[in-house]
């Protein structure tokens, strides 16, 4: 079953509506992150696209391992399992401001949707090399959906 296309305005708006349903007190149904950390965690995927110098790219053997063993899990339609391992760049430590992280995430989603699928067709990803539009959409949507579901949204 195909995942919703995050480049579609209605899909992006629905995800943003789910984010807007969160409060600083929203509790997770599983996992260790609080809601502010989760929002910051979800921003990392977009930081790797729009703030390229913020996170170092994998190199050498790690790059090969990521492409061979991680890429398929990240860009496929198969949902993430609860409490799956998290890449070091995505681990959020310390307190985060709910309002700031929520605004950042919504801004990234809107920017991605406005740039549109054509901007991402064959675009080089931070860790996986060039991705198709479907792979980009799956990666963004699946990650957001996983964590919004984690927080009951």
ChimeraX commands (.cxc) that place a marker at each C-alpha (Angstrom):
marker #1 position 0.00,0.00,0.00 radius 0.5
marker #1 position 1.48,3.34,-1.04 radius 0.5
marker #1 position 2.16,5.91,1.65 radius 0.5
marker #1 position 0.57,9.37,1.38 radius 0.5
marker #1 position 2.57,11.81,-0.75 radius 0.5
marker #1 position 4.04,14.50,1.52 radius 0.5
marker #1 position 4.42,16.76,-1.53 radius 0.5
marker #1 position 0.62,16.89,-1.85 radius 0.5
marker #1 position -0.84,20.01,-0.20 radius 0.5
marker #1 position -3.68,18.09,1.48 radius 0.5
marker #1 position -1.28,15.52,2.93 radius 0.5
marker #1 position 1.12,18.18,4.20 radius 0.5
marker #1 position -1.80,20.12,5.73 radius 0.5
marker #1 position -3.10,16.96,7.44 radius 0.5
marker #1 position 0.33,16.28,8.97 radius 0.5
marker #1 position 0.56,19.89,10.15 radius 0.5
marker #1 position -2.91,19.58,11.67 radius 0.5
marker #1 position -1.71,16.53,13.60 radius 0.5
marker #1 position 1.32,18.49,14.84 radius 0.5
marker #1 position -0.93,21.37,15.87 radius 0.5
marker #1 position -2.86,18.88,18.02 radius 0.5
marker #1 position 0.18,18.38,20.22 radius 0.5
marker #1 position 0.75,20.35,23.43 radius 0.5
marker #1 position 3.84,20.69,25.62 radius 0.5
marker #1 position 2.20,18.17,27.95 radius 0.5
marker #1 position 1.39,15.50,25.34 radius 0.5
marker #1 position 2.78,12.18,26.57 radius 0.5
marker #1 position 4.24,9.40,24.40 radius 0.5
marker #1 position 2.61,6.00,24.16 radius 0.5
marker #1 position 6.10,4.47,23.93 radius 0.5
marker #1 position 9.73,5.55,23.80 radius 0.5
marker #1 position 11.97,7.86,25.80 radius 0.5
marker #1 position 11.56,11.26,24.11 radius 0.5
marker #1 position 9.25,13.95,25.38 radius 0.5
marker #1 position 7.14,15.84,22.84 radius 0.5
marker #1 position 9.61,18.73,22.42 radius 0.5
marker #1 position 12.49,16.31,21.83 radius 0.5
marker #1 position 10.35,14.40,19.33 radius 0.5
marker #1 position 9.67,17.57,17.33 radius 0.5
marker #1 position 13.39,18.39,17.32 radius 0.5
marker #1 position 14.12,14.77,16.32 radius 0.5
marker #1 position 11.73,15.05,13.36 radius 0.5
marker #1 position 13.46,18.26,12.26 radius 0.5
marker #1 position 16.75,16.40,11.75 radius 0.5
marker #1 position 15.58,14.81,8.47 radius 0.5
marker #1 position 14.90,18.29,7.13 radius 0.5
marker #1 position 18.09,19.80,8.58 radius 0.5
marker #1 position 20.00,17.26,6.50 radius 0.5
marker #1 position 18.36,18.72,3.40 radius 0.5
marker #1 position 18.26,22.44,4.21 radius 0.5
marker #1 position 21.11,22.92,6.69 radius 0.5
marker #1 position 23.70,20.70,5.03 radius 0.5
marker #1 position 26.66,21.69,7.22 radius 0.5
marker #1 position 24.87,20.91,10.49 radius 0.5
marker #1 position 25.32,17.12,10.33 radius 0.5
marker #1 position 28.45,15.40,8.94 radius 0.5
marker #1 position 27.80,12.96,6.11 radius 0.5
marker #1 position 28.73,9.32,6.60 radius 0.5
marker #1 position 32.03,8.44,4.95 radius 0.5
marker #1 position 33.92,5.34,3.93 radius 0.5
marker #1 position 32.68,2.05,5.35 radius 0.5
marker #1 position 29.87,3.74,7.31 radius 0.5
marker #1 position 28.52,5.25,4.07 radius 0.5
marker #1 position 28.46,1.80,2.47 radius 0.5
marker #1 position 26.76,0.24,5.50 radius 0.5
marker #1 position 24.12,2.98,5.59 radius 0.5
marker #1 position 23.34,2.57,1.89 radius 0.5
marker #1 position 23.23,-1.23,2.01 radius 0.5
marker #1 position 21.43,-1.83,5.30 radius 0.5
marker #1 position 19.61,1.33,6.35 radius 0.5
marker #1 position 18.40,3.00,3.16 radius 0.5
marker #1 position 15.82,0.32,2.31 radius 0.5
marker #1 position 14.24,0.52,5.75 radius 0.5
marker #1 position 14.07,4.31,5.66 radius 0.5
marker #1 position 12.66,4.87,2.15 radius 0.5
marker #1 position 10.36,1.84,1.89 radius 0.5
marker #1 position 6.64,1.79,2.61 radius 0.5
marker #1 position 7.10,-0.58,5.56 radius 0.5
marker #1 position 6.33,1.22,8.86 radius 0.5
marker #1 position 9.00,1.64,11.50 radius 0.5
marker #1 position 8.80,-0.65,14.48 radius 0.5
marker #1 position 8.40,0.86,17.94 radius 0.5
marker #1 position 11.65,1.56,19.75 radius 0.5
marker #1 position 13.76,0.98,16.63 radius 0.5
marker #1 position 17.43,1.98,16.82 radius 0.5
marker #1 position 18.10,5.67,16.18 radius 0.5
marker #1 position 21.06,7.08,14.27 radius 0.5
marker #1 position 23.30,9.26,16.48 radius 0.5
marker #1 position 22.40,12.49,14.62 radius 0.5
marker #1 position 18.74,11.92,15.50 radius 0.5
marker #1 position 19.27,11.46,19.24 radius 0.5
marker #1 position 18.05,14.59,21.00 radius 0.5
marker #1 position 19.49,15.19,24.43 radius 0.5
marker #1 position 18.46,17.87,26.86 radius 0.5
marker #1 position 15.49,20.18,26.98 radius 0.5
marker #1 position 14.02,21.72,23.83 radius 0.5
marker #1 position 11.49,24.52,23.51 radius 0.5
marker #1 position 8.16,23.12,22.33 radius 0.5
marker #1 position 7.06,26.24,20.44 radius 0.5
marker #1 position 10.40,26.68,18.68 radius 0.5
marker #1 position 10.62,23.05,17.57 radius 0.5
marker #1 position 6.98,22.95,16.47 radius 0.5
marker #1 position 7.45,26.12,14.39 radius 0.5
marker #1 position 10.66,24.76,12.84 radius 0.5
marker #1 position 9.07,21.43,11.90 radius 0.5
marker #1 position 5.98,23.00,10.37 radius 0.5
marker #1 position 8.22,25.40,8.44 radius 0.5
marker #1 position 10.27,22.51,7.04 radius 0.5
marker #1 position 7.13,20.62,6.00 radius 0.5
marker #1 position 5.70,23.71,4.26 radius 0.5
marker #1 position 9.00,24.48,2.52 radius 0.5
marker #1 position 9.27,20.90,1.26 radius 0.5
marker #1 position 5.70,20.88,-0.02 radius 0.5
marker #1 position 6.11,24.28,-1.68 radius 0.5
marker #1 position 9.35,23.28,-3.41 radius 0.5
marker #1 position 7.45,20.28,-4.68 radius 0.5
marker #1 position 8.28,16.85,-5.96 radius 0.5
marker #1 position 10.18,18.14,-8.99 radius 0.5
marker #1 position 12.78,19.73,-6.71 radius 0.5
marker #1 position 13.42,16.37,-5.05 radius 0.5
marker #1 position 13.41,14.11,-8.12 radius 0.5
marker #1 position 16.88,12.53,-8.11 radius 0.5
marker #1 position 18.07,14.90,-5.37 radius 0.5
marker #1 position 21.06,13.68,-3.40 radius 0.5
marker #1 position 20.19,12.76,0.16 radius 0.5
marker #1 position 22.52,13.31,3.08 radius 0.5
marker #1 position 23.18,9.62,3.64 radius 0.5
marker #1 position 21.66,7.56,0.82 radius 0.5
marker #1 position 22.71,9.15,-2.47 radius 0.5
marker #1 position 20.13,10.22,-5.05 radius 0.5
marker #1 position 16.52,9.35,-4.17 radius 0.5
marker #1 position 13.37,9.21,-6.25 radius 0.5
marker #1 position 10.40,11.43,-5.39 radius 0.5
marker #1 position 8.63,8.41,-3.90 radius 0.5
marker #1 position 11.62,7.58,-1.71 radius 0.5
marker #1 position 11.84,11.18,-0.44 radius 0.5
marker #1 position 8.12,11.28,0.27 radius 0.5
marker #1 position 8.19,7.88,2.01 radius 0.5
marker #1 position 11.15,8.94,4.14 radius 0.5
marker #1 position 9.58,12.22,5.26 radius 0.5
marker #1 position 6.01,10.98,5.69 radius 0.5
marker #1 position 6.82,7.67,7.36 radius 0.5
marker #1 position 9.06,9.30,9.96 radius 0.5
marker #1 position 6.51,12.00,10.80 radius 0.5
marker #1 position 3.65,9.51,10.94 radius 0.5
marker #1 position 5.62,7.17,13.20 radius 0.5
marker #1 position 6.33,9.86,15.76 radius 0.5
marker #1 position 2.96,11.55,15.61 radius 0.5
marker #1 position 1.39,8.13,16.23 radius 0.5
marker #1 position 3.85,7.67,19.12 radius 0.5
marker #1 position 2.25,10.77,20.67 radius 0.5
marker #1 position -1.32,9.75,19.94 radius 0.5
marker #1 position -1.79,12.00,16.92 radius 0.5
marker link #1:1,2 radius 0.2
marker link #1:2,3 radius 0.2
marker link #1:3,4 radius 0.2
marker link #1:4,5 radius 0.2
marker link #1:5,6 radius 0.2
marker link #1:6,7 radius 0.2
marker link #1:7,8 radius 0.2
marker link #1:8,9 radius 0.2
marker link #1:9,10 radius 0.2
marker link #1:10,11 radius 0.2
marker link #1:11,12 radius 0.2
marker link #1:12,13 radius 0.2
marker link #1:13,14 radius 0.2
marker link #1:14,15 radius 0.2
marker link #1:15,16 radius 0.2
marker link #1:16,17 radius 0.2
marker link #1:17,18 radius 0.2
marker link #1:18,19 radius 0.2
marker link #1:19,20 radius 0.2
marker link #1:20,21 radius 0.2
marker link #1:21,22 radius 0.2
marker link #1:22,23 radius 0.2
marker link #1:23,24 radius 0.2
marker link #1:24,25 radius 0.2
marker link #1:25,26 radius 0.2
marker link #1:26,27 radius 0.2
marker link #1:27,28 radius 0.2
marker link #1:28,29 radius 0.2
marker link #1:29,30 radius 0.2
marker link #1:30,31 radius 0.2
marker link #1:31,32 radius 0.2
marker link #1:32,33 radius 0.2
marker link #1:33,34 radius 0.2
marker link #1:34,35 radius 0.2
marker link #1:35,36 radius 0.2
marker link #1:36,37 radius 0.2
marker link #1:37,38 radius 0.2
marker link #1:38,39 radius 0.2
marker link #1:39,40 radius 0.2
marker link #1:40,41 radius 0.2
marker link #1:41,42 radius 0.2
marker link #1:42,43 radius 0.2
marker link #1:43,44 radius 0.2
marker link #1:44,45 radius 0.2
marker link #1:45,46 radius 0.2
marker link #1:46,47 radius 0.2
marker link #1:47,48 radius 0.2
marker link #1:48,49 radius 0.2
marker link #1:49,50 radius 0.2
marker link #1:50,51 radius 0.2
marker link #1:51,52 radius 0.2
marker link #1:52,53 radius 0.2
marker link #1:53,54 radius 0.2
marker link #1:54,55 radius 0.2
marker link #1:55,56 radius 0.2
marker link #1:56,57 radius 0.2
marker link #1:57,58 radius 0.2
marker link #1:58,59 radius 0.2
marker link #1:59,60 radius 0.2
marker link #1:60,61 radius 0.2
marker link #1:61,62 radius 0.2
marker link #1:62,63 radius 0.2
marker link #1:63,64 radius 0.2
marker link #1:64,65 radius 0.2
marker link #1:65,66 radius 0.2
marker link #1:66,67 radius 0.2
marker link #1:67,68 radius 0.2
marker link #1:68,69 radius 0.2
marker link #1:69,70 radius 0.2
marker link #1:70,71 radius 0.2
marker link #1:71,72 radius 0.2
marker link #1:72,73 radius 0.2
marker link #1:73,74 radius 0.2
marker link #1:74,75 radius 0.2
marker link #1:75,76 radius 0.2
marker link #1:76,77 radius 0.2
marker link #1:77,78 radius 0.2
marker link #1:78,79 radius 0.2
marker link #1:79,80 radius 0.2
marker link #1:80,81 radius 0.2
marker link #1:81,82 radius 0.2
marker link #1:82,83 radius 0.2
marker link #1:83,84 radius 0.2
marker link #1:84,85 radius 0.2
marker link #1:85,86 radius 0.2
marker link #1:86,87 radius 0.2
marker link #1:87,88 radius 0.2
marker link #1:88,89 radius 0.2
marker link #1:89,90 radius 0.2
marker link #1:90,91 radius 0.2
marker link #1:91,92 radius 0.2
marker link #1:92,93 radius 0.2
marker link #1:93,94 radius 0.2
marker link #1:94,95 radius 0.2
marker link #1:95,96 radius 0.2
marker link #1:96,97 radius 0.2
marker link #1:97,98 radius 0.2
marker link #1:98,99 radius 0.2
marker link #1:99,100 radius 0.2
marker link #1:100,101 radius 0.2
marker link #1:101,102 radius 0.2
marker link #1:102,103 radius 0.2
marker link #1:103,104 radius 0.2
marker link #1:104,105 radius 0.2
marker link #1:105,106 radius 0.2
marker link #1:106,107 radius 0.2
marker link #1:107,108 radius 0.2
marker link #1:108,109 radius 0.2
marker link #1:109,110 radius 0.2
marker link #1:110,111 radius 0.2
marker link #1:111,112 radius 0.2
marker link #1:112,113 radius 0.2
marker link #1:113,114 radius 0.2
marker link #1:114,115 radius 0.2
marker link #1:115,116 radius 0.2
marker link #1:116,117 radius 0.2
marker link #1:117,118 radius 0.2
marker link #1:118,119 radius 0.2
marker link #1:119,120 radius 0.2
marker link #1:120,121 radius 0.2
marker link #1:121,122 radius 0.2
marker link #1:122,123 radius 0.2
marker link #1:123,124 radius 0.2
marker link #1:124,125 radius 0.2
marker link #1:125,126 radius 0.2
marker link #1:126,127 radius 0.2
marker link #1:127,128 radius 0.2
marker link #1:128,129 radius 0.2
marker link #1:129,130 radius 0.2
marker link #1:130,131 radius 0.2
marker link #1:131,132 radius 0.2
marker link #1:132,133 radius 0.2
marker link #1:133,134 radius 0.2
marker link #1:134,135 radius 0.2
marker link #1:135,136 radius 0.2
marker link #1:136,137 radius 0.2
marker link #1:137,138 radius 0.2
marker link #1:138,139 radius 0.2
marker link #1:139,140 radius 0.2
marker link #1:140,141 radius 0.2
marker link #1:141,142 radius 0.2
marker link #1:142,143 radius 0.2
marker link #1:143,144 radius 0.2
marker link #1:144,145 radius 0.2
marker link #1:145,146 radius 0.2
marker link #1:146,147 radius 0.2
marker link #1:147,148 radius 0.2
marker link #1:148,149 radius 0.2
marker link #1:149,150 radius 0.2
marker link #1:150,151 radius 0.2
marker link #1:151,152 radius 0.2
marker link #1:152,153 radius 0.2
view
